[in-house]
């Protein structure tokens, strides 16, 4: 990958994070899942399943945003049935990816959730929850509006 292409990709992720609340919600859920996975000390194969599921949801959310922006740029203020169908299909892809990721999380984490009760009495959990709450707060803060470079 060329350095410019990498920079553009990172910029696209950052712009989508700033503009799309749904991406921030997916990231907050991912943070919580990964925290529980770390506390539980999952085997590598289960980590891989969770990471792939999370990456799929985030990638599909980025594609959904790209499709929405392209459709909006093309049709402007008028709405065409094909434009609506394209946006709905992209949103449906996100829904399917999120449902699949939730199923993976359920299969991997559900058997362990009963064992998490012993953690609630420990100090590291309190610290972890504070860090998680801070991450969620920073995730859902309103985006900073900046001037767009038109050059």
C-alpha positions as CSV (number, residue, x, y, z in Angstrom):
1,X,0.0,0.0,0.0
2,X,1.3,3.4,-1.0
3,X,1.9,5.8,1.9
4,X,-0.7,8.2,0.5
5,X,-3.3,5.4,0.2
6,X,-2.7,4.5,3.9
7,X,-3.0,8.1,4.9
8,X,-6.3,8.5,3.0
9,X,-7.6,5.3,4.6
10,X,-6.8,6.5,8.1
11,X,-8.4,9.8,7.3
12,X,-11.5,8.1,6.0
13,X,-11.8,6.1,9.3
14,X,-11.2,9.3,11.3
15,X,-13.8,11.3,9.4
16,X,-16.4,8.5,9.7
17,X,-15.7,8.2,13.4
18,X,-16.3,12.0,13.8
19,X,-19.4,12.0,11.7
20,X,-21.2,8.7,12.3
21,X,-22.7,7.9,15.7
22,X,-23.3,4.3,14.7
23,X,-19.6,3.7,14.2
24,X,-19.0,5.1,17.7
25,X,-21.7,2.8,19.1
26,X,-20.0,-0.2,17.4
27,X,-16.7,0.8,18.8
28,X,-18.1,1.2,22.3
29,X,-19.6,-2.3,22.2
30,X,-16.4,-3.7,20.8
31,X,-14.5,-2.1,23.7
32,X,-16.8,-3.7,26.2
33,X,-16.5,-7.1,24.5
34,X,-12.7,-7.0,24.3
35,X,-12.5,-5.9,28.0
36,X,-14.6,-9.0,29.0
37,X,-12.5,-11.2,26.7
38,X,-9.3,-9.8,28.3
39,X,-10.6,-10.4,31.9
40,X,-11.6,-13.9,31.0
41,X,-8.3,-14.8,29.3
42,X,-9.9,-16.3,26.2
43,X,-8.0,-18.9,24.1
44,X,-6.5,-17.5,20.9
45,X,-9.1,-19.0,18.6
46,X,-11.9,-17.2,20.5
47,X,-9.9,-14.0,20.4
48,X,-9.6,-14.4,16.6
49,X,-13.3,-15.0,16.2
50,X,-14.2,-11.9,18.2
51,X,-11.6,-9.7,16.5
52,X,-12.8,-10.9,13.0
53,X,-16.4,-10.3,13.9
54,X,-15.6,-6.8,15.2
55,X,-13.5,-5.9,12.2
56,X,-16.3,-7.1,9.9
57,X,-18.9,-4.8,11.5
58,X,-16.6,-1.8,11.5
59,X,-15.6,-2.4,7.9
60,X,-19.2,-2.8,6.7
61,X,-20.1,0.4,8.6
62,X,-17.4,2.2,6.7
63,X,-18.7,0.8,3.4
64,X,-22.3,1.8,4.4
65,X,-21.1,5.3,5.1
66,X,-19.3,5.5,1.7
67,X,-22.4,4.3,-0.1
68,X,-24.6,6.8,1.7
69,X,-22.3,9.7,0.9
70,X,-22.0,8.6,-2.8
71,X,-25.8,8.3,-3.1
72,X,-26.3,11.7,-1.4
73,X,-23.7,13.3,-3.7
74,X,-25.4,11.8,-6.7
75,X,-29.1,12.5,-6.0
76,X,-28.7,15.6,-3.8
77,X,-32.0,16.7,-2.2
78,X,-34.3,14.6,-4.5
79,X,-34.9,11.0,-3.5
80,X,-35.0,8.3,-6.1
81,X,-36.3,4.8,-5.3
82,X,-33.1,3.2,-6.5
83,X,-31.1,5.6,-4.2
84,X,-33.3,4.6,-1.3
85,X,-32.8,0.9,-2.2
86,X,-29.0,1.3,-2.3
87,X,-28.9,3.0,1.1
88,X,-31.3,0.4,2.6
89,X,-29.3,-2.5,1.3
90,X,-26.1,-1.0,2.7
91,X,-27.8,-0.5,6.1
92,X,-29.0,-4.1,5.9
93,X,-25.5,-5.3,5.4
94,X,-24.5,-3.5,8.6
95,X,-27.4,-5.1,10.4
96,X,-26.5,-8.6,9.3
97,X,-22.8,-8.1,10.2
98,X,-23.8,-6.8,13.7
99,X,-26.2,-9.7,14.2
100,X,-23.5,-12.1,13.2
101,X,-21.0,-10.4,15.5
102,X,-23.5,-10.6,18.4
103,X,-24.0,-14.3,17.7
104,X,-20.2,-14.8,17.8
105,X,-20.0,-12.8,21.1
106,X,-22.8,-14.8,22.6
107,X,-21.3,-18.2,21.7
108,X,-17.9,-17.2,23.0
109,X,-18.8,-15.2,26.1
110,X,-22.1,-16.6,27.3
111,X,-20.6,-19.7,29.0
112,X,-18.2,-17.4,30.9
113,X,-20.6,-14.7,32.1
114,X,-21.6,-16.7,35.1
115,X,-18.0,-17.0,36.1
116,X,-17.6,-13.2,36.0
117,X,-19.3,-12.8,39.4
118,X,-16.1,-13.4,41.2
119,X,-14.6,-10.4,39.4
120,X,-17.2,-8.0,40.7
121,X,-15.6,-8.2,44.1
122,X,-12.1,-7.2,42.8
123,X,-10.5,-3.8,42.5
124,X,-9.1,-4.4,39.0
125,X,-12.7,-4.7,37.7
126,X,-13.6,-1.3,39.3
127,X,-10.6,0.2,37.5
128,X,-11.5,-1.5,34.3
129,X,-15.1,-0.2,34.5
130,X,-13.9,3.3,35.1
131,X,-11.6,3.1,32.0
132,X,-14.5,1.6,30.0
133,X,-16.8,4.4,31.2
134,X,-14.3,7.0,30.1
135,X,-13.8,5.3,26.7
136,X,-17.6,5.2,26.2
137,X,-17.8,8.9,27.3
138,X,-15.1,9.9,24.8
139,X,-16.7,7.8,22.1
140,X,-20.1,9.4,22.4
141,X,-19.0,13.0,22.9
142,X,-20.3,15.4,20.2
143,X,-18.0,15.7,17.2
144,X,-15.9,18.8,16.9
145,X,-16.9,20.9,13.9
146,X,-13.9,21.9,11.9
147,X,-13.7,24.0,8.7
148,X,-13.3,21.8,5.7
149,X,-10.4,22.4,3.4
150,X,-11.9,23.1,0.0
151,X,-8.6,23.2,-2.0
